[in-house]
Amino acid sequence: MHTLVTGASGYVGGRLVPELLAAGHRVRCLARTPSKLADTPWADEVEVVRGDVTDPRSLAEALDGMDAAYYLVHALGSGSGFERADAEAARTFGRACREAGVGRIVYLGGLTPAGVPERELSPHLRSRAEVGRILLDSGVPTAVLRAAVIIGSGSASFEMLRYLTERLPIMVTPSWLRTRVQPVAIRDVLRCLVGCAELPAEVARTFDVGGPDVLTYRDMMRRYAAVAELPRRIVVPVPVLTPSLSSHWVGLVTPVPSSIARPLTESLRHEVVCRENDIERYVPPPAGAPYGFDEALRLALRRIKEAQVSTRWSSASWPGAPSDPLPTDPDWSGGSLYTDERAKDVDASPQELWRVIEGIGGENGWYSLPLAWSLRGWMDRLTGGVGLRRGRRDAARLRTGDALDFWRVEAIERGQLLRLRAEMRLPGLAWLELRVVTRSDGGTEYRQRALFHPRGLAGQLYWWSVSPFHALVFGGMARNIATAANKSRDTTVKHG
């Protein structure tokens, strides 16, 4: 089949594409920024088109000739109007699919609690339910899969569970830890998504998708501790922790920021358990599936240990993240621009210098004043930003679009240039470029450039308040990266 995947840069979409390819489908991906998919392992096997689910013209072009279309996008975290934005985007998408003659829409939504009036649901679940209804009413046969907690390496739900359990042997926790939920392995979600592309045309309905275990969140934490071979965790619920307060608490303890943690915790106010398992009539599970909770945890932990995490919750662009052109691009609108440029000669080869550059961030840090970077990360999290805890998807290799602490990889020219765009809370736009240059005499030079485009008076004041520290932060970074590359060279020579 010819299938269109929206949200291919996100956690589920980035894993669905290779599964569709393995099933023999031809895949087209719709992306606002196609370059973000350029470094994916499957980039050469798919067609990538530029467009947006809110733009009817680009949708018409993307949907032309498609048999099925996957709707895996949402406006969660983009502000108070995200429900309205989600609904309008779904209407636009459904209408475009009908006009293009698409035979099937597949949508992944959230599992809603039984018997709870919709007005009492969290905005997150309420919006997911409304999007499902809109797509079902589009006139195109639609399968709406509804899942609760998705367990897989790098998923937001898994990361939240993992860090809460690993970091806090004694936990003072909110009352939603007593809520029963039905977690599901990401592998089972992907299997069902792929199978839904070929459902009979008369099937247009919702399907609940869950694993074989129904557990409280407290049970999940204790079973995680057992699977990860951690000492038994002591859990003390505190009823006064509201979803809003507990989301900030989760944001401080885990890499998941409060803006993402809040909809996850709000969704746990009510019991979310599957009311039917009809999907197995249409997409029969193979032997061993669906995966139990413990097995899903083992698979996720093995992926992390083997550095085989293909996508993470942070894979998709951060909601509200800046997307303005680099100030050196031809279409830049102009205005104030501040730069800090450094250069260091390096005795190491270009390849050795590049390995240090591509390994920056995460566990390796930023090669200057770790305490200062840590404090900046905490300040960012306290103001609702992402902070430093997003880390890296892969310890050694970066891809365009990867989240890297509070930066995102905007461009890679492998072996030559790494350009990062800041996604921290700033009164302006910021970039950091790390470059390898081969001099005319054959030597290697490291070049570093920080750019800041201030927004208003606050931006100007911000730059001038931090500029006295640039010699320590950016100067130290340049020196230490050059030193690390030289040490890599010396190690290679010693063991060569």
C-alpha positions in Angstrom: 0.0 0.0 0.0 1.0 3.7 -0.4 0.9 5.2 3.1 1.4 8.8 4.3 2.8 9.2 7.8 2.4 12.5 9.6 4.5 13.1 12.7 7.4 10.9 11.4 9.9 12.9 13.4 8.1 12.1 16.7 8.4 9.1 19.0 5.8 6.8 17.5 6.0 8.1 13.9 9.8 7.6 13.8 9.3 3.9 14.8 6.3 3.3 12.7 8.0 4.2 9.4 10.5 1.3 9.4 7.7 -1.1 10.5 5.6 -0.1 7.5 8.6 -0.5 5.2 9.3 -4.0 6.6 5.6 -4.9 5.9 6.2 -4.0 2.3 4.4 -0.7 2.1 5.6 2.4 0.2 5.9 5.3 2.6 5.6 9.1 2.2 6.3 11.3 5.2 4.9 14.8 5.6 7.2 17.1 7.5 7.3 20.9 8.1 11.1 20.6 8.0 12.2 17.7 5.8 15.8 18.1 6.8 15.0 16.7 10.2 14.4 13.3 8.6 17.5 13.4 6.5 19.7 11.4 8.9 17.2 8.7 9.8 18.3 5.2 8.9 15.3 4.8 6.6 15.6 8.2 4.9 16.6 6.7 1.5 13.7 4.3 1.5 10.9 6.9 1.8 9.6 10.0 0.1 9.6 13.1 2.2 7.4 16.1 1.3 7.2 19.5 2.9 3.9 20.4 4.4 1.7 20.9 7.4 -1.5 19.2 8.6 -3.1 22.7 8.9 -2.3 23.6 5.3 -4.9 22.2 2.8 -2.7 22.8 -0.3 0.3 20.9 1.1 -2.0 18.2 2.3 -3.6 17.7 -1.1 -0.1 17.2 -2.7 1.0 14.9 0.1 -2.1 12.7 0.0 -2.2 12.3 -3.8 -2.2 8.6 -4.6 -2.2 7.5 -0.9 -4.2 4.4 0.2 -3.8 5.1 3.9 -2.8 8.0 6.1 -1.5 8.0 9.6 -2.4 10.9 11.8 0.3 11.1 14.6 0.5 14.8 15.4 -1.0 17.0 18.1 -0.6 20.5 19.5 0.0 19.4 23.1 2.0 21.9 25.1 1.6 24.7 22.5 -0.4 26.9 24.8 -3.9 27.2 26.2 -5.5 27.0 22.8 -4.1 23.6 21.9 -7.5 21.9 22.0 -8.9 24.2 19.4 -5.8 23.9 17.3 -5.9 20.1 17.5 -9.6 20.1 16.5 -9.1 22.4 13.5 -6.0 20.5 12.3 -8.0 17.2 12.5 -10.9 18.7 10.4 -8.5 19.9 7.8 -6.8 16.6 7.6 -10.0 14.6 7.4 -11.4 16.8 4.7 -8.2 16.6 2.7 -8.2 12.8 3.0 -11.8 12.6 1.8 -11.1 14.9 -1.2 -7.9 12.9 -2.1 -9.8 9.6 -2.1 -7.7 8.1 0.7 -9.1 4.7 1.7 -8.1 4.7 5.4 -7.1 7.0 8.3 -5.3 5.6 11.3 -5.1 7.6 14.4 -3.4 6.9 17.8 -5.2 8.6 20.7 -5.5 8.2 24.4 -7.5 5.7 26.4 -10.4 7.4 28.2 -11.9 6.2 31.5 -15.3 4.5 31.5 -18.3 6.4 32.9 -16.5 9.7 33.4 -18.2 12.7 31.7 -15.9 14.2 29.1 -16.0 17.6 30.8 -14.2 16.0 33.8 -11.4 14.6 31.7 -8.0 16.2 31.4 -7.6 18.7 28.5 -5.1 16.2 27.0 -7.5 13.2 27.0 -10.5 15.4 26.0 -8.6 16.7 23.0 -7.5 13.3 21.9 -11.1 12.0 22.1 -12.4 15.0 20.1 -9.8 14.5 17.4 -10.8 10.8 17.2 -14.5 11.8 16.7 -13.6 14.4 14.1 -11.6 11.8 12.0 -14.4 9.2 12.4 -16.9 11.7 11.1 -14.6 12.7 8.1 -16.3 10.3 5.7 -13.1 8.3 5.4 -12.9 4.8 7.1 -11.0 5.5 10.2 -9.4 3.4 12.9 -8.8 5.2 16.2 -6.4 3.3 18.5 -6.6 4.3 22.1 -3.7 3.5 24.4 -2.9 4.4 28.0 0.7 4.2 29.2 3.1 3.2 26.4 6.2 1.4 27.6 9.2 1.6 25.3 12.7 2.9 25.5 12.6 6.6 25.2 8.8 7.1 25.6 7.8 9.9 27.9 5.7 7.5 30.1 8.6 5.1 30.4 11.2 7.8 31.2 8.9 9.2 33.8 8.5 5.8 35.4 12.2 5.0 35.1 13.6 8.2 36.7 11.0 8.3 39.5 11.8 4.8 40.5 15.6 4.9 40.0 16.2 8.3 41.7 13.9 8.1 44.7 14.2 5.0 46.9 11.7 6.7 49.3 9.0 8.6 47.4 6.4 11.0 48.7 4.0 10.8 45.9 0.5 12.0 44.8 -2.6 9.9 45.2 -2.8 9.1 41.5 -0.3 6.3 42.2 -3.3 4.3 43.3 -5.0 4.6 40.0 -5.3 1.4 37.9 -3.9 1.7 34.3 -3.3 -0.8 31.5 0.2 -0.2 30.1 1.1 -1.4 26.6 4.4 -2.2 24.9 5.4 0.1 22.1 6.0 -3.0 19.9 2.3 -4.0 20.3 1.2 -0.4 19.5 3.3 -0.4 16.3 2.0 -3.9 15.3 -1.6 -2.7 15.6 -0.9 0.5 13.8 0.6 -1.3 10.8 -2.2 -3.9 10.8 -4.9 -1.2 10.7 -3.8 0.1 7.3 -5.4 -3.0 5.7 -8.7 -3.1 7.7 -11.8 -3.7 5.6 -13.4 -0.5 4.4 -16.5 -1.1 6.5 -14.5 -1.0 9.8 -14.6 2.6 11.1 -14.4 2.6 14.9 -12.3 3.0 18.0 -10.1 0.2 19.4 -8.8 0.0 22.9 -5.2 -1.2 22.9 -3.5 -2.5 26.1 -1.2 -5.2 27.4 -2.2 -8.2 29.5 -1.5 -6.5 32.9 -3.7 -4.0 34.8 -1.7 -2.3 37.5 -1.6 0.7 39.7 1.2 3.2 39.1 2.6 2.1 42.5 2.6 -1.5 41.2 4.4 -0.3 38.1 7.1 1.4 40.1 7.7 -1.6 42.3 7.8 -4.0 39.3 10.2 -1.7 37.5 12.5 -1.8 40.6 12.4 -5.6 40.5 13.1 -5.9 36.8 15.9 -3.3 37.0 17.3 -5.1 40.1 16.9 -2.1 42.4 16.2 -2.3 46.1 12.5 -2.3 47.0 11.0 1.2 46.8 9.0 2.8 49.6 6.0 4.7 48.4 4.1 7.2 50.6 1.1 8.8 48.8 0.2 12.4 49.7 -3.3 13.4 48.6 -2.6 17.2 48.6 -0.3 16.9 45.6 -2.6 18.0 42.7 -1.8 17.1 39.1 -0.4 20.6 38.6 1.9 20.4 41.6 2.9 16.8 40.9 3.7 17.7 37.3 6.2 20.3 38.6 7.6 17.7 41.0 7.9 15.1 38.1 9.6 17.9 36.0 12.3 18.4 38.7 13.0 14.7 39.3 12.8 13.3 35.7 14.0 14.5 32.3 10.3 15.0 31.3 9.5 18.7 31.6 6.4 19.8 33.5 4.6 20.8 30.3 4.7 17.2 29.2 4.4 15.6 32.6 1.2 17.5 33.4 -1.0 15.8 30.7 0.5 12.5 31.7 -0.3 12.9 35.4 -3.7 14.4 34.7 -4.5 11.4 32.6 -3.9 9.2 35.7 -6.6 10.9 37.8 -9.1 8.3 36.6 -8.8 4.6 35.9 -7.8 3.9 32.3 -8.4 0.2 31.5 -9.4 -1.3 28.2 -13.1 -2.0 27.8 -12.7 -4.3 24.8 -10.0 -6.2 22.9 -11.6 -6.3 19.5 -8.4 -5.3 17.7 -7.1 -8.9 18.0 -10.0 -10.0 15.7 -8.5 -7.8 12.9 -4.8 -7.8 13.8 -4.1 -11.2 15.4 -1.1 -11.1 17.7 1.8 -13.5 17.0 3.0 -15.9 19.6 4.3 -14.2 22.7 2.3 -11.0 22.1 0.9 -8.8 23.5 3.9 -8.3 25.7 3.4 -8.3 29.5 4.5 -5.3 31.5 7.7 -6.9 32.9 8.8 -8.1 29.4 8.1 -4.6 27.9 10.4 -3.2 30.7 13.1 -5.7 29.9 13.0 -4.9 26.2 13.2 -1.1 26.9 16.1 -1.5 29.4 18.0 -3.7 26.9 17.6 -1.1 24.2 19.0 1.6 26.5 21.9 -0.6 27.6 22.8 -1.4 24.0 22.4 2.2 22.9 19.7 1.2 20.4 17.1 3.9 21.2 15.8 4.9 17.8 13.4 7.6 18.9 12.8 9.4 22.2 9.9 11.5 23.6 12.0 14.5 22.7 12.4 13.5 19.1 9.6 15.8 18.0 10.3 19.5 17.9 9.7 21.2 21.3 6.3 22.9 21.4 6.8 26.6 20.8 10.5 26.1 19.9 11.8 28.9 17.7 12.0 28.2 14.0 13.2 31.5 12.6 16.0 31.4 10.0 19.6 31.5 11.0 20.8 35.1 10.9 23.2 34.3 8.1 20.4 32.9 5.9 19.3 35.0 2.9 15.8 35.4 4.2 16.8 36.7 7.6 14.8 39.7 8.6 17.7 41.6 10.1 18.1 43.3 13.4 20.6 43.2 16.2 22.9 40.2 16.1 25.6 39.4 18.7 28.3 36.8 18.1 31.1 35.2 20.1 33.7 33.5 17.9 36.6 31.3 19.0 39.2 29.3 17.1 41.9 26.9 18.3 44.6 25.0 16.5 44.4 21.3 17.2 47.2 18.7 16.8 44.6 15.9 16.3 43.2 14.9 12.9 39.9 16.3 11.7 38.3 12.9 12.4 39.5 12.9 16.0 38.2 16.5 16.5 34.9 15.6 14.9 34.4 12.6 17.3 34.7 15.0 20.3 32.3 17.5 18.7 29.7 14.9 17.9 30.0 13.5 21.4 29.2 16.8 23.1 26.4 17.1 25.7 24.6 14.4 27.7 26.9 12.4 29.9 30.0 14.1 28.3 28.9 17.6 29.3 29.8 20.9 27.6 33.5 21.1 28.2 33.4 24.1 30.4 32.2 25.1 33.9 29.9 22.1 34.6 28.3 23.9 37.6 27.4 26.9 35.5 25.8 24.7 32.8 23.9 22.8 35.5 22.6 26.0 37.1 21.5 27.3 33.7 19.7 24.0 33.2 17.9 24.2 36.5 16.9 27.8 35.9 15.4 26.8 32.6 13.4 24.0 34.2 12.1 26.2 37.0 10.7 28.6 34.3 9.0 25.8 32.4 11.8 25.0 30.0 13.4 21.7 29.1 16.6 22.0 31.1 19.6 19.8 30.6 18.0 16.5 31.4 16.9 15.5 27.9 20.4 14.3 27.3 21.2 12.5 24.0 19.4 9.8 22.0 22.7 8.1 21.2 26.0 8.5 23.1 28.2 8.8 20.0 26.2 9.8 17.0 23.8 12.7 16.3 21.1 13.1 13.7 19.5 16.3 12.4 16.5 17.0 14.7 17.9 15.2 17.7 17.3 16.9 21.1 20.6 17.5 22.8 20.0 18.8 26.4 18.4 22.2 25.9 19.6 22.4 22.3 18.3 20.8 19.1 20.5 19.6 16.2 19.6 22.0 13.4 22.2 20.9 10.9 25.1 18.4 10.5 27.7 18.4 7.8 29.3 15.2 9.1 33.0 15.7 9.8 32.7 19.4 9.4 29.8 21.3 11.1 27.4 20.8 14.0 24.9 23.6 14.4 22.7 23.6 17.5 19.6 25.8 18.0 18.7 26.7 21.6 15.4 25.5 23.0 16.0 27.0 26.5 13.9 29.9 27.7 15.5 33.0 26.3 14.5 36.5 25.3 15.7 35.9 21.8 17.1 33.3 19.5 20.4 31.5 19.9 22.6 29.1 18.0 25.9 27.4 18.6 28.1 26.2 15.8 31.0 23.8 16.2 33.2 23.4 13.1 36.2 21.4 11.9 38.5 23.2 9.5 41.4 21.8 7.6 44.0 24.6 7.1 45.9 25.2 3.9 49.1 23.8 5.6 47.2 20.5 6.4 46.7 21.3 10.1 43.4 21.1 11.9 41.5 24.1 13.4 38.5 24.1 15.7 36.1 27.0 15.2 33.2 27.9 17.4 30.6 30.5 17.0 27.7 31.5 19.3 25.0 33.7 17.9 22.2 35.6 19.7 19.4 37.5 18.1 17.8 39.5 21.0 14.1 40.1 21.3 13.3 43.5 22.6 15.0 45.3 25.6 14.9 42.0 27.6 17.1 40.4 25.0 19.6 43.2 25.0 19.8 43.2 28.7 20.2 39.4 28.7 23.2 39.5 26.3 25.0 42.3 28.1 24.5 40.6 31.5 26.0 37.3 30.4 28.7 38.5 28.0 31.3 39.0 30.9 31.2 35.3 31.4 31.7 34.3 27.8 35.4 34.1 28.1 35.0 31.5 30.8 32.1 29.6 29.2 32.8 29.8 25.5 36.5 30.3 25.8 36.8 27.3 28.2 34.7 25.2 25.8 37.0 25.9 22.9 40.1 25.1 24.9 38.7 22.0 26.4 37.3 20.6 23.2 40.7 21.1 21.5 42.4 19.4 24.5 40.0 16.5 24.4 40.7 16.0 20.7 44.5 16.1 21.3 44.1 13.5 24.1 42.2 11.3 21.8 45.1 11.6 19.3 47.6 10.8 22.0 45.7 7.7 23.1 45.4 6.5 19.5 49.2 7.0 18.9 50.0 5.2 22.2 47.8 2.2 21.4 48.6 2.3 17.7 
